[in-house]
Amino acid sequence: IDLAFFLSTATKITHGGWFPLVFGLMVFLLLTTWKRGRELLFRQLRKDIMPVDVFFRETCEKTLRVPGTAIFMSNIDDGIPNPLLHNLKHNKILHERVLIVHVVVEERPFVKTEKRYNITDLGQGFFRVTMHYGFKDDIRVAEELVNNDAHGFNLELDKISFFIGRETIIPSKLPGMALWREYLFAWMSRNASSAADFYQLPSKRVMELGSRIDI
């Protein structure tokens, strides 16, 4: 039946029917390039992730701790995120309390507020906080953390510093995707909205730490 419908309409392709086919192919190409590019990006980011036990043993105990709370947004749900390592490398300090926040968008429209948080105490003032949202929820990380006391951290916005990573994509001959698609993904990444906008973080409390990633 589908073949019969296709053959009956195929005669229209040369009379303008080619346009929706080409447009749909272009959209499909953009979506698949973005999806594959993000997979390659996360694969490279994971290579630079430092395990928590190694970080505590080799780095944390030797570093000056300063008052306040630092919140590091992380796309990866384990290890020490790259923005934290970059901040430590350049500023040589750690805050007395560090929250590593990972946002998960569930395959359901809404997540109840009481089921928003999964919290793991990593020790030495470090906590891993996983925040769950539905795909129709409004993601407001700063507002949730400050106004919702379900996590038990008693946070004040003027005493928090948010840190996010800003990756610059460098196309390379590494295996994974055709070079022209890597250039396309790099262009899409440059034009994508920032993580601060996506998480709705207060602009005056955010520090972006950039890195160059070969894919």
Phi, psi and chi 1 to 4 in degrees:
 res  aa     phi    psi   chi1   chi2   chi3   chi4
   1 ILE       -  -45.2  -66.3  176.1      -      -
   2 ASP   -62.9  -39.7  -71.2  -22.7      -      -
   3 LEU   -63.2  -38.5 -179.7   61.0      -      -
   4 ALA   -64.5  -42.4      -      -      -      -
   5 PHE   -63.5  -41.6  -84.4  117.7      -      -
   6 PHE   -63.7  -46.6  173.9   76.8      -      -
   7 LEU   -64.6  -35.2  -67.4  175.9      -      -
   8 SER   -70.8  -25.4   64.4      -      -      -
   9 THR  -101.9  -10.1   56.0      -      -      -
  10 ALA   -61.9  -26.3      -      -      -      -
  11 THR   -65.6  -17.9   57.1      -      -      -
  12 LYS   -85.0   -9.2  -59.5  -65.0 -175.8 -179.3
  13 ILE   -60.2  -42.3  -67.3  177.6      -      -
  14 THR   -78.5   -4.8   57.5      -      -      -
  15 HIS  -112.8   34.8  -61.4  -78.7      -      -
  16 GLY   109.4  -13.6      -      -      -      -
  17 GLY   -68.9  -14.8      -      -      -      -
  18 TRP   -68.0  -27.1   58.7  -91.8      -      -
  19 PHE   -63.9  -52.0  178.7   76.9      -      -
  20 PRO   -63.1  -29.0   19.6  -31.2      -      -
  21 LEU   -68.1  -44.7  -66.6  177.4      -      -
  22 VAL   -66.5  -42.3  171.9      -      -      -
  23 PHE   -62.4  -44.3 -178.9   77.6      -      -
  24 GLY   -63.6  -37.2      -      -      -      -
  25 LEU   -65.1  -39.6 -179.1   61.4      -      -
  26 MET   -65.1  -43.3  -67.7  174.6   61.2      -
  27 VAL   -63.2  -43.1  172.7      -      -      -
  28 PHE   -60.8  -41.0  176.9   76.6      -      -
  29 LEU   -63.7  -43.2  176.7   63.7      -      -
  30 LEU   -62.9  -45.2  -69.3  173.5      -      -
  31 LEU   -65.5  -44.4  -66.7  175.9      -      -
  32 THR   -69.6  -34.5   54.0      -      -      -
  33 THR   -65.5  -42.6  -61.7      -      -      -
  34 TRP   -62.7  -45.0  179.4  -99.4      -      -
  35 LYS   -63.8  -47.3 -178.5  176.2 -176.6  -64.5
  36 ARG   -67.7  -39.5  179.9   56.3  178.8  162.5
  37 GLY   -61.4  -41.7      -      -      -      -
  38 ARG   -64.7  -37.1  -63.4  -67.7  -71.5  178.8
  39 GLU   -62.6  -43.8  -69.3  173.5   -6.5      -
  40 LEU   -66.1  -38.1  -65.0  175.5      -      -
  41 LEU   -62.9  -47.3  173.1   60.8      -      -
  42 PHE   -64.5  -34.3  -71.6  147.0      -      -
  43 ARG   -63.3  -41.4 -174.1  175.5   70.9 -177.4
  44 GLN   -69.9  -38.4  -66.3  -59.9  108.5      -
  45 LEU   -64.2  -36.9  -70.7  175.0      -      -
  46 ARG   -64.8  -27.9  -78.2 -168.8  176.1  -83.5
  47 LYS   -66.0  -27.4  -68.3 -179.4  179.7  179.5
  48 ASP   -95.3   -2.4  -63.0  -30.7      -      -
  49 ILE   -69.2  133.0  -72.2  -69.7      -      -
  50 MET   -97.2  128.6 -179.4 -179.0  -69.9      -
  51 PRO   -58.5  147.1  -22.9   33.0      -      -
  52 VAL   -60.6  -44.5  173.9      -      -      -
  53 ASP   -65.1  -36.3   56.9  -20.7      -      -
  54 VAL   -67.1  -41.0  174.6      -      -      -
  55 PHE   -61.7  -46.2  175.4   77.6      -      -
  56 PHE   -65.1  -39.2  -75.8  156.0      -      -
  57 ARG   -74.0  -39.9 -177.0  174.8   64.2 -109.5
  58 GLU  -103.1  -19.0  -61.1 -177.6   -2.5      -
  59 THR  -126.2  -50.7  -54.5      -      -      -
  60 CYS   -60.0  -46.6 -174.3      -      -      -
  61 GLU   -67.5  -18.1  -64.9 -179.9   -5.2      -
  62 LYS   -97.9    4.5  -53.8  173.5 -175.7  177.4
  63 THR  -109.7  141.9  -55.2      -      -      -
  64 LEU   -66.9  133.0  175.0   67.1      -      -
  65 ARG  -104.0  136.0  -54.3  -62.9  -71.4  -95.8
  66 VAL  -118.7  156.2  -62.9      -      -      -
  67 PRO   -64.3  152.8  -20.5   32.1      -      -
  68 GLY   114.3  178.7      -      -      -      -
  69 THR  -120.8  129.5  -61.3      -      -      -
  70 ALA  -111.0  133.3      -      -      -      -
  71 ILE  -116.2  118.4  -63.8  179.0      -      -
  72 PHE  -106.5  118.9  -69.0   86.2      -      -
  73 MET   -80.1  132.3  -54.9  -56.5  -59.1      -
  74 SER  -132.1  135.3  175.2      -      -      -
  75 ASN   -83.2  -10.6  -69.5  -36.3      -      -
  76 ILE  -116.9  140.0  -60.4  174.4      -      -
  77 ASP   -94.2   17.3   59.0   -1.5      -      -
  78 ASP  -149.1  168.6   59.6   -3.5      -      -
  79 GLY    71.1 -174.2      -      -      -      -
  80 ILE   -98.2  122.7  -59.4  -61.5      -      -
  81 PRO   -67.7  153.8   23.9  -32.6      -      -
  82 ASN   -60.5  -40.2  -70.0  -34.8      -      -
  83 PRO   -57.3  -36.0  -27.3   35.7      -      -
  84 LEU   -66.7  -42.7 -166.9  156.4      -      -
  85 LEU   -66.4  -39.0  -62.8  175.7      -      -
  86 HIS   -66.2  -42.0  -72.7  -48.2      -      -
  87 ASN   -62.7  -42.6  178.8   62.2      -      -
  88 LEU   -64.8  -38.8 -179.5   59.0      -      -
  89 LYS   -63.5  -40.3  177.4 -179.0  178.5 -179.8
  90 HIS   -90.9  -36.9  -67.0  -71.8      -      -
  91 ASN  -101.8  -14.8  -64.0  -37.9      -      -
  92 LYS    63.5   25.3  -46.5  -62.3 -176.2 -175.1
  93 ILE  -138.7  162.1   61.0  169.5      -      -
  94 LEU  -133.1  144.3  -72.8  171.3      -      -
  95 HIS   -73.9  157.7  -71.5   73.3      -      -
  96 GLU   -66.7  -25.6   62.4 -177.4   -2.2      -
  97 ARG  -132.3  129.0 -178.0  167.3   59.7  179.9
  98 VAL  -125.8  124.1  176.6      -      -      -
  99 LEU  -109.0  124.2  -52.7 -175.6      -      -
 100 ILE  -100.2  107.9  -58.7  173.4      -      -
 101 VAL  -103.8  126.0  176.5      -      -      -
 102 HIS  -121.3  123.9  175.0   61.1      -      -
 103 VAL   -98.1  128.7  172.5      -      -      -
 104 VAL  -116.9  125.2  176.0      -      -      -
 105 VAL   -98.2  112.9  179.2      -      -      -
 106 GLU   -77.2  161.2  -54.2  -79.1   -2.5      -
 107 GLU   -87.3   51.2  -66.1 -175.8   -0.7      -
 108 ARG  -149.9  154.5   48.8  179.4  169.9  169.0
 109 PRO   -65.7  -40.0   19.5  -30.4      -      -
 110 PHE  -138.0  150.4  -59.4  101.6      -      -
 111 VAL  -122.3  129.8  172.4      -      -      -
 112 LYS   -64.4  147.7  -65.9 -178.3  179.4  179.0
 113 THR   -58.6  -38.1  -57.1      -      -      -
 114 GLU   -70.3  -12.8   57.3  -91.7   21.9      -
 115 LYS  -108.0   18.8  -63.2 -177.9  178.5 -179.8
 116 ARG   -72.2  -35.8 -179.6   79.8   72.1 -149.1
 117 TYR  -113.9  140.0  -60.4  101.4      -      -
 118 ASN  -122.2  122.3  -74.1  -24.1      -      -
 119 ILE  -122.8  131.4  -59.9  172.5      -      -
 120 THR  -122.4  124.7  -57.4      -      -      -
 121 ASP   -82.3  112.2 -172.8  -12.5      -      -
 122 LEU   -86.7  -10.3  -57.3  177.0      -      -
 123 GLY    94.2  160.0      -      -      -      -
 124 GLN    56.0   35.6  -59.8 -167.3   41.1      -
 125 GLY    81.5    9.1      -      -      -      -
 126 PHE  -103.1  136.9  -77.5   71.9      -      -
 127 PHE  -135.5  138.2  -60.5   85.6      -      -
 128 ARG  -101.2  121.3 -171.7  179.2  -53.5  -78.4
 129 VAL  -116.6  117.8 -179.3      -      -      -
 130 THR  -103.5  120.8  -57.9      -      -      -
 131 MET  -105.9  126.9  -59.9  179.7   67.6      -
 132 HIS  -103.9  130.9  -63.4  -92.8      -      -
 133 TYR  -130.3  153.3  -70.8   90.3      -      -
 134 GLY   -86.2  164.5      -      -      -      -
 135 PHE   -71.4  -10.7   58.2   81.2      -      -
 136 LYS  -105.5   -1.4  -66.6 -175.5   68.1  175.6
 137 ASP   -72.1  149.4  -80.8  -36.1      -      -
 138 ASP   -86.1  114.7 -166.6   11.2      -      -
 139 ILE   -82.0  106.5  -60.4  177.1      -      -
 140 ARG  -127.9   83.5  -63.6  177.2  176.9  -89.5
 141 VAL   -63.4  -50.6  170.9      -      -      -
 142 ALA   -62.0  -45.8      -      -      -      -
 143 GLU   -62.6  -41.5 -177.5  177.6  -47.1      -
 144 GLU   -63.6  -45.5  -74.4  -85.1   -5.3      -
 145 LEU   -67.3  -35.4  -70.1  172.4      -      -
 146 VAL   -81.8  -41.9  171.9      -      -      -
 147 ASN   -93.4  -17.9  -63.0  -29.4      -      -
 148 ASN  -104.7  114.3 -175.2   -6.3      -      -
 149 ASP   -89.6   12.5  -67.3  -29.1      -      -
 150 ALA   -62.4  -25.4      -      -      -      -
 151 HIS   -80.0  -20.9   45.7   65.8      -      -
 152 GLY    79.5   17.1      -      -      -      -
 153 PHE   -91.5  -15.7  -68.9  120.1      -      -
 154 ASN    53.1   63.6 -169.9   27.0      -      -
 155 LEU   -90.2  144.4  -61.3  173.1      -      -
 156 GLU  -119.7  129.4  -62.0  179.4   29.7      -
 157 LEU   -59.0  -38.1 -172.6   59.5      -      -
 158 ASP   -76.2   -1.0   58.6   -8.2      -      -
 159 LYS  -115.3   15.3  -64.0 -178.6 -179.4  179.5
 160 ILE  -114.9  140.5  -59.2  174.1      -      -
 161 SER  -118.7  127.0  -63.2      -      -      -
 162 PHE   -98.4  136.0  -67.3   89.8      -      -
 163 PHE  -123.3  130.0  -64.7   82.9      -      -
 164 ILE  -131.8  155.2   59.6  176.2      -      -
 165 GLY   -92.6  147.4      -      -      -      -
 166 ARG  -130.3  103.3 -177.7   76.8  173.1 -176.7
 167 GLU   -92.4  133.9  -64.3   83.4   16.1      -
 168 THR  -100.7  119.9  -61.3      -      -      -
 169 ILE   -82.0  127.9  -53.6  -58.8      -      -
 170 ILE  -113.6  107.8  -53.1  -60.7      -      -
 171 PRO   -61.5  140.8  -22.2   33.5      -      -
 172 SER  -146.8 -179.5   69.2      -      -      -
 173 LYS   -91.7   13.7  -65.8 -177.2  179.3 -179.9
 174 LEU   -62.5  147.5  -66.6  174.1      -      -
 175 PRO   -67.0  150.0   23.2  -33.3      -      -
 176 GLY   145.1  -42.1      -      -      -      -
 177 MET  -158.7  150.0 -167.0  161.3   56.3      -
 178 ALA   -58.0  145.6      -      -      -      -
 179 LEU   -60.3  -39.3 -171.1   59.7      -      -
 180 TRP   -66.6  -30.6   66.8  -90.7      -      -
 181 ARG   -73.3  -31.7  -67.8 -174.6   69.8 -168.6
 182 GLU   -65.2  -40.4  -67.9 -177.9    0.0      -
 183 TYR   -64.0  -38.2  -82.6  103.2      -      -
 184 LEU   -63.9  -43.4  176.7   59.4      -      -
 185 PHE   -64.7  -40.0  175.2   63.5      -      -
 186 ALA   -61.6  -41.2      -      -      -      -
 187 TRP   -64.9  -42.3  174.4   80.1      -      -
 188 MET   -63.4  -39.7  -64.4  172.4   68.5      -
 189 SER   -65.4  -39.9  -63.6      -      -      -
 190 ARG   -63.9  -30.0  -73.7 -164.6  -60.1  -89.6
 191 ASN   -97.0   -2.5  -69.9  -83.0      -      -
 192 ALA   -75.1  154.0      -      -      -      -
 193 SER   -66.0  151.9   60.8      -      -      -
 194 SER   -74.7  161.0   70.2      -      -      -
 195 ALA   -62.3  -33.2      -      -      -      -
 196 ALA   -61.8  -39.0      -      -      -      -
 197 ASP   -70.6  -41.5  -66.8  -26.7      -      -
 198 PHE   -62.5  -44.4  177.5   76.4      -      -
 199 TYR   -83.9   -6.5  -64.1  127.0      -      -
 200 GLN    55.3   58.0  -60.7 -164.6   45.8      -
 201 LEU   -92.0  147.0  -56.4  178.0      -      -
 202 PRO   -66.4  125.8   23.3  -31.8      -      -
 203 SER   -60.4  -32.5   58.1      -      -      -
 204 LYS   -80.4   -4.5  -65.4 -177.5  178.9  179.9
 205 ARG  -114.6   11.3  -52.0  -62.2  -54.7  174.3
 206 VAL  -111.1  136.7  174.5      -      -      -
 207 MET  -119.2  127.2  -67.8 -175.2   63.3      -
 208 GLU   -99.5  130.9  -70.8 -167.4    3.9      -
 209 LEU  -117.0  113.5  -60.6  168.0      -      -
 210 GLY   -88.7  155.3      -      -      -      -
 211 SER  -151.6  154.2   59.1      -      -      -
 212 ARG  -105.3  125.9  -64.5  168.0   65.7   87.2
 213 ILE  -119.4  122.2  -53.3  -66.1      -      -
 214 ASP   -83.9  132.4  -67.0  -32.0      -      -
 215 ILE  -123.4      -   62.8  169.9      -      -
